[in-house]
């Protein structure tokens, strides 16, 4: 699969490659050139994070605001 270099020197890493390397937004990557002149891309640092089973599992328990149901309903409905 071919891709084009932008005027800022950026390229899009195809999804199947991001998935194979477990790359997510914000994941640091390393580029190198091997002895054959090929560019090698790999995730930098330690072992990659496991992807949550679903998108809701990724955020479950992350809220730092403790809302009471009545207070939240008043805010959303505009009740005074």
Secondary structure by P-SEA (a helix, b strand, c coil): cbbbbcccccccccaaaaaaacccccbbbbbbbccccbbbbbbccccbbbbcccccccccccccccccaaaaaaaaaccc
